[in-house]
Amino acid sequence: MIKKVFRVPDMHCSACVMRLEGIEDELAGISRITASYRKQQMEVEYDETRVTDQQIMAAAQKHGYQAIPA
């Protein structure tokens, strides 16, 4: 398991946080996502053998957000 921070510059409210934290249920291998619209970032704890950064970024983009590894 690793933890990685992604900047999400277009996150601006608690609904955004809920949508991004919901990615945890969409991708196997993610154990926890903690998002903060005040910091405009999300911290993702995941198994790098089961999910990639690209899959996480694609899932965020599917919800309308750009996730950039910090």
Secondary structure, 3 states (H helix, E strand, C coil): CEEEEEECCCCCCHHHHHHHHCHHHHCCCEEEEEEECCCCEEEEEECCCCCCHHHHHHHHHHCCCCCEEC
